[in-house]
Amino acid sequence: MLIDGHIATLVIDRPEKRNAMTAAMWRELPGLLAELAANPEIRVLVLTGAESTFCAGADISEIASLGHEGDDTGLTAAAEQALAEFPKPVIAAIEGYCVGGGCQLAVACDIRIASSGARFGVTPARLGIVYPLGATRRLARLVGPSAAKLLIFSAELVDAGNAVRIGLVDEVVPPDELDARVYGLAATMAERSRLTLTAAKQIIDGRAGEADFLAWQRESVESGELAEGLNAFGEGRSPRFSWDAK
């Protein structure tokens, strides 16, 4: 975990196995996310992998063992859900392989920026694994039912160009521009109103209703967030938003 100002970076760090996730790593992720969520200084999270690979999925040597225990999807599903419910913006910075459980994690992020050399795949059909319920539905919402079926049914890898075409990733950049684009975007988000971002994320993700929306509208006025934004615009300066989740 790295923290630079208001931006935190979580690095999947097991490069000798293309950053394949062990059971211990899956278990650790929700706790790390809870720690970052509770830190008021953190406004944006970047998820990436070490040494030019995002994540090649779950460690194959442990999948059989976990399956024997009846828990082959429980750990991955819990980690994925914790990532999807992280209350602040999450950007996946993707290089190299983003396959299986790695793609599951990337899809749970809010934004996915990929290097032009990245490769993506949803590969449970190669192993006879039933892809987790939440992951399957999240993938279908992101790319549409037909593209989700193609990815899962074929278990084939797709390149970054096809990934952006079907909506699996949001942007593709040259490898030497990935960090600049990701951290530039993260810095921009960190300057925006946290109230706006918090409300928008929950509304878009379907975790908020009309009552929540109305409460956020009142909060934008009562907290002074709206006034600061309007005053800054009128004065031609950058706003100094101060709202934070209670």
N, C-alpha and C positions, 0 to 999 in steps of 0.2 A: 504494500500500500504506500503510495506517495501522495503528499499534499503540498500544493504550491498555491498559496493564497486561498482563493475560494474554489479551487478545482482539485478534486481528488482523482487519483488514478489507481485502479485495481489491475494488477498484471497477473495473468495466468502464466505461471512460471515453472514450466517443466519441459524445457526445450529439447532435452534428450529423447523425449517421447512425443515431440510435436505438440507439447502442452496438453496432452490427453489428461483428463481429470480423473484423479483417484477418488475412491469413496471418501477419504478424509478431506479432500478438497471440496467435494460437493457439500459435505457436512459443515465445513467451515464458512462457506459463503454467506449463509443467512446472518450469522453473527457479525461478520465484517460489515455487511450492509446495514445492520441495525446500529452499529457503532457510528458509521458515517452519517446515517440519517439523523442521529441524535446530536451531531456536531453542528452548531449553528453557523460556524464559519464556512462549512461546505455548501456550495450552491449548485455545483454541477459535478457529475461523476463520469469519468471515462473508463471504459472497460476495454482492455487490449491484451495481447499475448506477447510473450518474450521472444526475441530473436526472429522477427519477421514471420511468425505463425500465430494465428489467433488461437485456435483450439481444434485439435483433431478428434474431439469427442470424448466419450468416457473410455477409461482404460479397459481394453478388451479383456485383459487377464483377470479383471475383477467383475466383469459383467456376469459371467457364468456363476460365480460364487454368490453374487447378490441375487441372481435369479433363483438359485437353489434355496435361498433364504426367503424368497417371496417378496423381495424389496428392490427389484431391479429398476423400477421407475420412481419409487418413493423419494429417494434422495435427490434425483435430478429434478423431479417435479417441485419439491420444496424449495430448492435453490432457485429454480426458474421463477416460481411465484414470488419469492422474496425480491428478486430483481425487478420483475414487472411492477411490483407494488412499491418500489422505492419512491419516496415522495418528491424527489428532485429529478431534474432532467438527467438522463443517462445516454451517453453516446458510445456506440461500439466503434472502435478504430480497428479495421480488419485488414490484415495482411495474410498471405499464404492460405493455408487450409482453414476453413470454417465449416466443419463437417459434424454430423450427428449431434451429440450433446453440445458441441461448439456452436452449431447453427441454432440450436434450441436457446442457448444463452443470448446470442445476437438478436434473435427475434424478440426476446423479452425486453430488449433495450428500446428506448424511445426513437433514437436516430441511429442509422448505420451508414458509416462512411467507409468505403473500401478502396484499397489499392487496386490498380488495374490488373495486377497479377494474382488477385485473390481467387480462390476456388471454393464453391459452396456445394453442400450436399446434405440431404436428409436420408440417412442410410439404414434405418432399423430393419427394412425388408431384406437386407443382406444377411441379417443375423437371426431373423425370426422373432424380433422384439416387437411388441405392440407399443407404438409411440404413445407417450402420455396424453391423456385426454386434453389437459389444458394446453399443451404444446401444439397438438393437432389443430385445435380450434383457433389458437392464436395465429398459427401459420396461415390457416385458411382466411382469417380476417385480413391478414396483411397482403397476401398475394392473390386471393380469390380461390374458390373451391377447385377449379380446374387445374390451376398451376400448382396448388398444394397437392392434389392427387398425382400430378405428373412427377413432382419431386419425390413423393413418398413411394409411389408405385414403382418407379424406375430405379430409385436409389442412385441415380447417376449424378456425377458432379457437373456443375454449370459454371461457366466463367463469369467474371465480373460484369461483362457487357450484358449477358442474359439475365443476371441477377438484378441489375438496375432496370432492365426492360420489364420484368414481371413485378417489380416493386419490392423485391426481397431486400435490396439496399436502396438508399436514398441518393447517394452520390458516388461516383467513381473518379478517383484522381490518380495522377502518376505517383509511383512509389515514393519519390523524393519530396512530394508535396503533401503526403498524408498527415504528418504531424502538424504542419502549419495550418492546414485546413481544420483539423479536429480541434486543436487547442485555440485557434482563432475563433471558431464557432463557440467553443465552451466559454471563452472569455466574454464574448458578446452576450451569451445567455446569462452569465453571472452578473452582468450589469442591469439586466431587465428586472421588472417588478416580480419579486418572488410570489406575491399574492396572485398576480395574473398567471404565472406559470403553474403554480399549485392548483388553481382552479381549473385551468385548461386541461392539465394532465388528468385530473380525476373525471372531468366531464367527458373527455375523449375516450378514456378507458372504461367508461360506463359505471364508474363507482360513485357518481353524484347525481342527485335529482334536482328538481326545481327548488326545493327548500334550501339546499346547499348553495345553489346559484344565487338565490336572493340574499342569503346570509353573506356571501362573498361580495355582492354588490354593496350592501350596507357597510361591510368592513372596509371596502376601498374608500368610502367617504369618511367614515368615523376614524379611521387610522391615519388619515391625511395622505394616503398613498396617491389617490387621484389628484389632490391639490398639488402635491409635489410634482407629479408628471406634467400637469398643465402649466404650473409656474415655470418649470424648467424649459418647456417648449416655448413659452412666451418670452423668456429671457435668453433664449438661444444657448443654453448650457446643457450639460449632461445631468439627468436627474439623479438625486441621491436618495434612492428608495431605502426605507428603513424597516418595512414590515417583515416579520418573520413568523413562521408557524408557532403557535403556542404549544 
